[in-house]
Amino acid sequence: MTIRTRFAPSPTGLLHIGGARTALFNFLFARHHCGQFLLRIEDTDRERSTQHAVDVILEGLAWLDLTPDEPPLFQSSRAVRHAEVAYQMLASGHAYRCYSTPDELRQMREQAIADGRPPRYDGRWRDRDPADAPAGVAPAIRLRAPRDGETVVDDLVQGAVRVANAEMDDMIILRSDGTPTYLHAVVVDDHDMEISHVIRGDDHLTNTFRQVQIYQAMGWAPPRFGHVPLIHGADGAKLSKRHGAVSVLEFEAQGFLPEALCNYLLRLGWGHGDAEIISRDEAIRLFDIDAVGRAASRMDYAKLTHLNGVWLRQADDTRLTADVLRRLRDRTDLVLDDVAAARILALMPGLKERAKTLVELAESAAFLARVPPLPMDQKASALLTDEAKATLREIAAALAATDFSAGALDAALRAYAEHAGKKLGQVAQPLRAALTGSTVSPGIDATLAALGRDEALARISAASR
């Protein structure tokens, strides 16, 4: 049997972090078992579904590098097939026409609540002769659900879960206007797509019992189900906007690398010993659904940020430079030409050592695209005393005599410090302020070399006046 999983978001909002983890788990499970990962856009709610949401879902999955093996299937394109299956169930006696009006259904719910009963449909048209149908009422089609026994789901995460059939009513599978309900459409689509495993959030578990009854009515073998616990905020409450970024693309905007986010989401509810840094290839090799826990996970942004810093230090310098230039491109105080790009690339090994996010990285690189005289932050300005400016003029003369390689610059600075009877830090700090406008940067020799002779000496001259 070929393993086929699917991610099936509804385009009624953004791709949130819980959905991203569900997509990741489905992707890894399929890849681990040499199977296929599919995407279905469940857009049957035409009033709330938007093209923008579809685009955001596709963009988010592409950013995470979770590429489906087939083109996305849009559920709304399959309404004829959904209705066809409903009529097959009607013909086989596993479904029936229900002529209850909206007012009758409302009264039914209100009476059940008043009696302390769950507000379920009472089955009044289940065995009634359709000849009794009131004139002018278009019927819905309801599943003739079993009333005795129980429905059992042998869940790959939750274990065996069961519910008494008496607790479920005859759900609508085709509305009176001919449109399918969500629970019915999902079953038909999963069957036709030959989905072998449905991995989704445990908030869908109650839906699964109803969906299994549709599989049974059609004589179809259901897929294996695995219901993954939800992600909560650090306070244990359901994850929401107040906990920070929720949309996947918000994480991109905040400077997280996709491989870092995937690494973090992988460990959010799944574990492999003490392993923390797990590449995509390693994740595919190791991941299986039986290692997913049953308890809800808590989002820890501090841990994600730390993990992102680790991945930043491993990332390709050219890729990081391109991202930095993209993030800085709208800054009017910078000159982002080829010269600036070359400086950023040259200094990237040192810049990325200090950054935790791409936003921090871009901000730390911005000084390389400035034109002297540089704006100085408060600490840098305080360093540039008259004495420090005199020192800078002497340092400039010493540096100008070198070939401006990092090694030669380091040697010149050390020689000057020894000659002047100063500690190296006393030399480097005012020089760093003059070169960057701040008191933080990569190694001063590397910073000088990245700026180049003319630019470095021009900045020192401007700061030492």
C-alpha distance (Angstrom), angle and dihedral (degrees) to the residues before:
residue distance angle dihedral
M1 . . .
T2 3.79 . .
I3 3.79 112.3 .
R4 3.81 109.4 -126.0
T5 3.79 121.5 179.1
R6 3.77 130.3 176.1
F7 3.77 140.5 -158.3
A8 3.80 109.7 -146.0
P9 3.82 113.7 -174.2
S10 3.79 125.2 173.7
P11 3.84 112.4 -126.8
T12 3.78 93.7 -135.0
G13 3.81 94.8 106.1
L14 3.79 143.8 -4.0
L15 3.79 126.8 -49.3
H16 3.79 99.2 -96.0
I17 3.78 128.0 -157.8
G18 3.81 94.3 -101.5
G19 3.79 90.7 54.0
A20 3.79 90.3 48.3
R21 3.81 90.8 55.1
T22 3.80 90.6 48.1
A23 3.80 89.9 52.0
L24 3.81 90.5 47.5
F25 3.81 93.4 50.7
N26 3.81 91.3 48.7
F27 3.80 91.3 47.6
L28 3.81 94.3 48.3
F29 3.81 93.7 44.4
A30 3.80 91.1 52.5
R31 3.80 93.6 45.5
H32 3.81 92.6 45.7
H33 3.80 89.8 55.7
C34 3.83 93.9 40.9
G35 3.79 89.1 -111.7
Q36 3.80 137.3 127.8
F37 3.78 132.6 -85.2
L38 3.81 117.0 -150.5
L39 3.79 136.7 -172.1
R40 3.79 126.0 -141.6
I41 3.79 122.1 -177.4
E42 3.81 106.3 -148.2
D43 3.79 97.9 -152.3
T44 3.79 100.7 152.3
D45 3.82 89.8 120.5
R46 3.78 92.0 80.7
E47 3.80 95.4 177.3
R48 3.81 94.6 57.2
S49 3.82 101.0 29.8
T50 3.79 114.6 97.1
Q51 3.78 136.0 -174.3
H52 3.79 88.7 -129.1
A53 3.79 90.5 59.8
V54 3.82 90.3 48.6
D55 3.80 89.9 51.6
V56 3.80 91.9 48.8
I57 3.81 91.5 50.4
L58 3.80 92.1 50.4
E59 3.81 92.1 44.7
G60 3.80 91.9 49.0
L61 3.80 93.6 49.7
A62 3.80 90.7 46.9
W63 3.82 90.7 50.7
L64 3.81 89.9 51.5
D65 3.83 89.3 47.1
L66 3.80 91.9 -123.0
T67 3.78 97.3 143.1
P68 3.82 117.6 178.8
D69 3.78 118.9 -130.5
E70 3.80 93.4 -129.9
P71 3.81 133.5 34.3
P72 3.82 113.3 -82.5
L73 3.79 115.8 -85.8
F74 3.80 115.0 -136.3
Q75 3.78 110.8 -146.4
S76 3.79 92.9 -151.4
S77 3.80 90.0 66.0
R78 3.81 90.9 63.4
A79 3.79 102.2 58.8
V80 3.81 92.3 116.6
R81 3.80 91.0 54.9
H82 3.81 92.0 47.3
A83 3.81 90.5 53.0
E84 3.80 91.3 46.0
V85 3.80 91.2 58.2
A86 3.79 91.5 46.5
Y87 3.81 90.1 55.1
Q88 3.81 90.4 47.3
M89 3.81 88.0 56.2
L90 3.80 89.4 47.4
A91 3.80 90.9 52.3
S92 3.80 92.6 48.6
G93 3.80 93.1 49.9
H94 3.81 94.1 -112.0
A95 3.80 90.5 112.9
Y96 3.80 136.7 32.5
R97 3.77 141.1 -164.8
C98 3.78 116.4 -98.0
Y99 3.80 119.0 -158.0
S100 3.81 97.8 -176.3
T101 3.78 110.7 137.9
P102 3.82 123.4 -132.9
D103 3.81 89.4 -106.3
E104 3.81 91.4 52.7
L105 3.79 91.5 49.3
R106 3.80 90.9 49.2
Q107 3.79 91.8 50.0
M108 3.80 89.5 47.0
R109 3.82 91.2 54.8
E110 3.79 93.8 45.2
Q111 3.80 92.6 49.8
A112 3.80 92.4 48.3
I113 3.80 91.2 51.4
A114 3.80 91.0 47.1
D115 3.82 89.0 52.1
G116 3.80 92.0 48.6
R117 3.78 92.8 -111.7
P118 3.83 127.9 129.4
P119 3.82 108.9 -92.4
R120 3.79 96.9 -109.9
Y121 3.77 131.3 149.6
D122 3.81 108.4 -93.5
G123 3.81 97.2 -141.5
R124 3.79 94.9 -118.9
W125 3.83 93.1 154.0
R126 3.81 95.2 39.8
D127 3.80 95.4 100.6
R128 3.76 100.8 9.8
D129 3.80 122.2 120.9
P130 3.84 109.9 -103.8
A131 3.80 85.9 -139.8
D132 3.80 85.6 76.7
A133 3.78 90.5 61.8
P134 3.83 113.6 131.0
A135 3.77 115.3 -115.5
G136 3.79 117.7 -99.1
V137 3.81 96.6 16.9
A138 3.82 115.1 123.0
P139 3.81 108.4 -145.7
A140 3.77 128.5 -129.4
I141 3.80 118.3 -142.2
R142 3.79 115.7 -121.6
L143 3.78 130.9 -166.8
R144 3.81 112.6 -110.6
A145 3.80 92.6 -132.4
P146 3.81 121.3 -163.9
R147 3.80 112.4 -100.2
D148 3.79 99.5 -164.2
G149 3.78 130.2 62.8
E150 3.77 124.0 9.6
T151 3.78 141.7 -77.4
V152 3.80 114.2 -122.6
V153 3.79 127.7 -162.1
D154 3.81 116.4 -165.6
D155 3.78 93.7 -151.7
L156 3.80 119.7 -160.2
V157 3.81 91.3 -141.2
Q158 3.81 106.9 23.6
G159 3.81 97.7 37.5
A160 3.80 122.0 -136.4
V161 3.81 109.6 -8.1
R162 3.79 122.4 -178.8
V163 3.78 140.8 -178.3
A164 3.80 130.9 -170.9
N165 3.79 111.1 -109.1
A166 3.80 89.1 -136.0
E167 3.80 87.6 69.0
M168 3.81 92.7 62.2
D169 3.78 127.2 69.8
D170 3.79 132.3 -149.2
M171 3.77 101.1 -78.7
I172 3.79 123.7 -151.6
I173 3.80 113.1 -105.8
L174 3.81 97.4 175.0
R175 3.79 121.1 29.5
S176 3.78 122.9 -135.5
D177 3.81 89.7 -101.4
G178 3.81 90.1 57.7
T179 3.81 97.3 -105.9
P180 3.81 119.4 130.2
T181 3.77 123.6 -118.5
Y182 3.78 119.3 -118.5
L183 3.81 96.1 -110.5
H184 3.78 92.3 52.4
A185 3.80 95.9 44.4
V186 3.82 91.7 51.1
V187 3.79 92.5 55.4
V188 3.81 93.8 48.3
D189 3.79 91.9 47.3
D190 3.80 95.0 46.8
H191 3.79 90.1 49.6
D192 3.79 94.9 47.4
M193 3.82 92.0 44.5
E194 3.82 88.1 52.2
I195 3.78 91.8 -125.7
S196 3.78 109.0 -175.6
H197 3.81 99.0 -175.0
V198 3.80 130.5 29.6
I199 3.81 110.7 -159.2
R200 3.80 112.6 -179.7
G201 3.79 144.0 132.9
D202 3.79 118.8 -59.4
D203 3.80 89.5 -119.4
H204 3.81 84.2 80.4
L205 3.81 94.2 56.8
T206 3.80 95.0 97.9
N207 3.81 89.0 51.7
T208 3.78 90.2 54.8
F209 3.80 94.3 66.2
R210 3.80 90.4 56.7
Q211 3.78 92.4 44.4
V212 3.80 91.8 51.5
Q213 3.81 88.1 57.0
I214 3.81 89.8 57.0
Y215 3.81 90.4 50.8
Q216 3.80 89.0 51.0
A217 3.80 92.7 47.9
M218 3.81 90.7 53.1
G219 3.80 94.1 43.0
W220 3.82 90.5 -119.8
A221 3.77 124.0 145.2
P222 3.82 107.3 -117.7
P223 3.79 120.9 -131.6
R224 3.80 121.3 -109.6
F225 3.79 111.0 -91.1
G226 3.78 129.2 -143.5
H227 3.79 117.2 -178.2
V228 3.79 112.8 -161.7
P229 3.83 120.6 -154.0
L230 3.79 115.9 -109.7
I231 3.80 127.3 -104.7
H232 3.80 115.9 -108.4
G233 3.76 132.4 -167.7
A234 3.81 122.0 -101.7
D235 3.83 88.1 -91.4
G236 3.80 92.1 57.6
A237 3.80 94.3 -109.7
K238 3.78 123.3 124.1
L239 3.79 109.5 -75.7
S240 3.80 112.0 -97.0
K241 3.79 142.7 154.2
R242 3.79 92.2 -78.4
H243 3.81 89.5 64.9
G244 3.81 91.7 60.5
A245 3.78 131.8 -103.7
V246 3.78 113.7 15.4
S247 3.81 103.8 162.6
V248 3.79 114.5 77.7
L249 3.80 91.8 -130.1
E250 3.80 89.7 54.3
F251 3.79 87.0 64.5
E252 3.79 89.1 52.5
A253 3.81 90.6 50.9
Q254 3.80 90.4 49.0
G255 3.78 90.9 57.1
F256 3.79 105.3 -100.3
L257 3.78 120.8 146.2
P258 3.82 115.4 -125.4
E259 3.80 91.9 -128.1
A260 3.80 90.1 53.1
L261 3.81 92.5 49.5
C262 3.81 91.5 47.4
N263 3.80 90.4 47.9
Y264 3.80 89.8 51.3
L265 3.82 94.8 45.8
L266 3.79 90.1 48.2
R267 3.80 90.1 58.7
L268 3.80 91.6 44.4
G269 3.78 98.7 95.7
W270 3.82 98.5 -11.4
G271 3.75 127.3 75.8
H272 3.77 142.8 -174.5
G273 3.77 110.1 -170.2
D274 3.79 113.0 -75.6
A275 3.81 95.0 -32.4
E276 3.80 110.6 135.6
I277 3.81 107.0 163.0
I278 3.80 107.3 57.5
S279 3.79 123.8 170.2
R280 3.79 123.0 -146.3
D281 3.81 92.7 -104.3
E282 3.80 91.2 49.1
A283 3.81 91.0 46.6
I284 3.80 90.7 54.0
R285 3.79 90.2 49.7
L286 3.80 94.7 48.7
F287 3.80 107.3 32.0
D288 3.76 122.7 104.5
I289 3.77 130.9 151.4
D290 3.81 95.2 -118.7
A291 3.82 90.5 72.4
V292 3.81 93.3 58.9
G293 3.80 111.2 108.6
R294 3.78 127.7 -131.4
A295 3.80 97.7 -132.2
A296 3.80 124.0 89.6
S297 3.81 114.9 -102.1
R298 3.79 125.4 -129.3
M299 3.77 122.2 -134.2
D300 3.80 110.8 -122.9
Y301 3.81 110.8 -170.3
A302 3.81 93.2 -177.1
K303 3.80 90.4 57.8
L304 3.80 91.7 45.9
T305 3.80 90.5 50.7
H306 3.80 91.6 50.1
L307 3.78 90.4 49.2
N308 3.78 90.3 49.1
G309 3.80 89.8 55.5
V310 3.79 89.9 54.4
W311 3.80 91.7 51.7
L312 3.81 91.4 45.0
R313 3.79 90.9 58.4
Q314 3.81 89.6 52.8
A315 3.80 95.6 45.6
D316 3.80 124.4 108.5
D317 3.81 112.5 -93.9
T318 3.80 94.6 -137.3
R319 3.79 91.4 53.2
L320 3.80 91.8 48.3
T321 3.80 91.6 48.3
A322 3.79 91.1 53.7
D323 3.81 90.4 50.6
V324 3.80 92.3 48.4
L325 3.80 91.5 50.9
R326 3.81 89.9 49.8
R327 3.80 91.8 51.5
L328 3.80 92.7 47.8
R329 3.78 98.1 42.5
D330 3.80 96.2 99.4
R331 3.80 94.3 50.9
T332 3.81 109.5 113.8
D333 3.81 93.3 -164.3
L334 3.81 93.5 64.0
V335 3.79 135.7 73.1
L336 3.79 105.7 -141.9
D337 3.77 100.8 -171.4
D338 3.80 130.3 137.2
V339 3.79 90.5 -83.7
A340 3.81 91.9 57.3
A341 3.78 90.7 45.7
A342 3.80 90.7 52.9
R343 3.81 91.3 49.8
I344 3.81 92.1 50.2
L345 3.80 91.8 48.6
A346 3.80 91.7 48.1
L347 3.81 93.0 51.4
M348 3.82 96.7 37.9
P349 3.85 94.8 100.8
G350 3.79 88.8 61.7
L351 3.80 97.5 36.5
K352 3.79 95.5 54.4
E353 3.79 92.6 51.8
R354 3.80 90.3 70.7
A355 3.82 102.0 37.5
K356 3.79 127.8 92.2
T357 3.82 96.8 -175.4
L358 3.77 137.6 23.4
V359 3.78 88.8 -112.4
E360 3.81 89.8 58.6
L361 3.79 89.7 44.6
A362 3.80 92.6 53.1
E363 3.79 92.3 47.7
S364 3.81 91.8 49.7
A365 3.82 90.6 50.4
A366 3.80 96.1 47.8
F367 3.82 94.0 90.5
L368 3.81 89.1 66.7
A369 3.82 89.6 66.5
R370 3.79 97.2 47.3
V371 3.80 126.9 107.2
P372 3.83 119.4 -133.7
P373 2.93 135.7 -74.2
L374 3.81 87.7 60.1
P375 3.79 124.1 -150.2
M376 3.81 107.8 -111.5
D377 3.78 126.3 -143.0
Q378 3.79 117.1 -134.8
K379 3.79 96.9 -95.1
A380 3.80 93.5 46.8
S381 3.77 92.1 48.2
A382 3.80 91.0 51.7
L383 3.81 90.2 55.5
L384 3.79 93.8 56.6
T385 3.81 98.7 82.1
D386 3.79 121.5 155.9
E387 3.78 88.9 -97.7
A388 3.80 91.2 50.8
K389 3.80 90.9 49.7
A390 3.81 90.7 53.4
T391 3.80 88.4 49.9
L392 3.80 90.5 50.6
R393 3.80 91.3 54.9
E394 3.78 90.2 53.2
I395 3.80 91.6 46.2
A396 3.81 90.7 51.0
A397 3.79 90.6 56.7
A398 3.81 91.0 50.3
L399 3.79 93.0 48.2
A400 3.79 94.2 46.7
A401 3.80 89.1 62.3
T402 3.83 92.2 61.6
D403 3.80 131.2 80.7
F404 3.85 87.2 -116.8
S405 3.77 95.5 -118.2
A406 3.80 114.2 142.7
G407 3.79 92.7 -112.0
A408 3.80 94.3 49.6
L409 3.82 91.6 45.8
D410 3.79 92.1 51.6
A411 3.79 91.4 49.2
A412 3.81 91.9 48.6
L413 3.81 92.7 50.6
R414 3.78 92.6 48.7
A415 3.79 91.4 47.9
Y416 3.80 91.4 49.5
A417 3.82 92.3 48.3
E418 3.79 91.3 50.6
H419 3.80 92.4 46.7
A420 3.81 92.0 48.2
G421 3.80 93.3 44.9
K422 3.81 92.3 -120.7
K423 3.76 133.2 131.6
L424 3.78 113.8 -109.0
G425 3.80 90.7 -114.1
Q426 3.79 90.9 57.0
V427 3.78 87.5 57.8
A428 3.78 98.2 40.0
Q429 3.81 99.5 48.9
P430 3.83 100.2 60.4
L431 3.80 88.0 39.6
R432 3.81 90.3 53.3
A433 3.80 90.2 49.8
A434 3.81 90.9 51.6
L435 3.81 93.2 48.3
T436 3.81 100.4 41.8
G437 3.80 109.6 17.0
S438 3.81 89.2 -122.4
T439 3.79 140.9 68.2
V440 3.81 95.8 -114.7
S441 3.79 128.2 75.3
P442 3.78 141.9 120.0
G443 3.81 117.5 -77.8
I444 3.79 111.2 -39.7
D445 3.81 93.5 -126.5
A446 3.81 91.6 52.3
T447 3.81 90.6 46.1
L448 3.79 91.7 51.9
A449 3.81 92.0 47.6
A450 3.82 92.3 49.1
L451 3.80 92.3 51.3
G452 3.79 92.0 47.3
R453 3.78 130.1 -139.9
D454 3.80 101.0 -70.3
E455 3.80 97.1 43.7
A456 3.80 95.2 42.7
L457 3.80 93.7 49.3
A458 3.83 90.9 45.1
R459 3.82 90.8 53.9
I460 3.79 92.5 47.1
S461 3.80 90.3 49.3
A462 3.81 92.7 49.4
A463 3.81 92.6 49.3
S464 3.79 95.8 45.3
R465 3.78 98.2 55.8
